[in-house]
Amino acid sequence: MANARRGDVSVVIGGEVRTLRITLGALAELEDALAAEDLGALATRLAEGRLRARDLVAILGAALRGGGHPLADADVAALALEDGVEPVARAAMQALARAFGTDAEGSGAEAGANPPAARA
């Protein structure tokens, strides 16, 4: 079960409700996968809101592993998106926003904050 205080976000992927969580390990994975030199560069890259499908697979893979789902990126890429890509991308961006402390829902941030990673 997702715990918003920990930054968890629930999403249906591959016919199951799964928990996305951005851990420090997930952030390190994403720095490498998205060729960001540091966390600031990663946040800037995500704030641009222009993600390739490969980027979304990397984000989902890292977030799913952080949420306790031991899936390789190739397995993540093969999962069915029952409701399309939009709700999955939104959930991934919400998990990232919570990790960066900019999501008003669940992170303790002030309402009305503009999450840098949630503009996808």
C-alpha positions in Angstrom: 0.0 0.0 0.0 1.3 3.4 -1.0 2.4 5.8 1.8 2.3 9.4 0.7 4.4 10.5 3.6 7.2 8.3 2.3 6.7 9.7 -1.2 4.8 6.7 -2.5 2.4 6.9 -5.5 0.1 4.1 -6.6 -0.5 3.3 -10.2 -2.0 0.5 -12.2 0.6 -1.0 -14.6 0.5 -4.5 -16.1 -2.9 -5.2 -14.5 -1.6 -4.6 -10.9 -1.6 -1.7 -8.5 2.0 -1.0 -8.0 3.9 1.4 -5.7 6.3 4.0 -7.1 8.9 5.4 -4.7 11.9 7.5 -5.6 14.8 6.4 -3.3 18.3 7.8 -3.3 19.3 4.7 -5.3 16.5 5.5 -7.8 17.9 9.1 -8.1 21.4 7.7 -8.7 20.0 5.4 -11.4 18.2 8.3 -13.1 21.3 10.5 -13.1 23.1 7.8 -15.1 20.1 6.8 -17.3 19.3 10.5 -18.2 22.9 11.6 -18.4 22.5 14.2 -15.6 25.7 15.3 -13.9 24.0 15.9 -10.6 20.7 16.2 -8.8 20.2 19.8 -9.9 20.8 18.9 -13.5 18.4 15.9 -13.1 15.7 18.2 -11.7 16.2 20.7 -14.5 16.0 18.0 -17.1 12.8 16.7 -15.7 11.3 20.2 -15.3 11.5 20.6 -19.0 8.7 18.1 -19.3 10.0 16.7 -22.6 10.4 13.0 -22.0 11.1 10.3 -24.4 9.5 6.9 -23.9 12.9 5.5 -23.0 13.1 8.2 -20.3 9.8 7.2 -18.9 10.8 3.5 -18.8 14.0 4.5 -16.9 11.9 6.6 -14.4 9.3 3.9 -14.0 11.9 1.2 -13.6 13.8 3.1 -10.9 10.5 4.1 -9.1 9.1 0.6 -9.3 12.3 -0.9 -7.9 12.3 1.8 -5.1 8.7 0.7 -4.4 9.7 -2.9 -3.9 9.0 -4.3 -7.4 12.2 -6.0 -8.7 11.7 -5.4 -12.4 14.4 -4.8 -15.0 13.8 -1.9 -17.4 13.1 -4.4 -20.2 10.3 -5.9 -18.0 8.9 -2.4 -17.3 8.9 -1.6 -21.0 6.8 -4.8 -21.7 4.1 -4.0 -19.1 0.7 -3.2 -20.4 -0.6 0.4 -19.9 -4.3 -0.3 -19.5 -5.3 3.3 -19.3 -2.6 4.6 -21.7 0.6 6.4 -21.0 -0.8 9.7 -19.5 -1.8 8.4 -16.0 1.4 6.4 -15.7 3.6 9.4 -16.7 1.6 11.6 -14.3 2.2 9.1 -11.4 5.9 8.9 -12.2 6.2 12.7 -12.2 4.3 12.9 -8.9 6.7 10.4 -7.4 9.6 12.5 -8.6 8.0 15.7 -7.3 7.6 14.1 -3.9 11.2 13.0 -3.9 12.3 16.6 -4.6 9.9 17.9 -1.9 7.8 19.9 -4.3 4.5 18.0 -4.4 1.8 19.7 -2.4 -0.1 16.4 -1.9 1.6 14.1 0.6 5.0 15.7 1.0 4.3 18.5 3.4 5.1 21.1 0.7 2.9 24.2 0.6 -0.2 24.0 -1.5 0.2 25.6 -4.9 3.8 24.6 -5.2 4.9 24.2 -8.8 6.6 20.7 -8.9 9.7 20.9 -11.2 9.1 17.3 -12.4 5.4 17.4 -12.8 5.1 19.4 -16.0 5.2 16.3 -18.3 
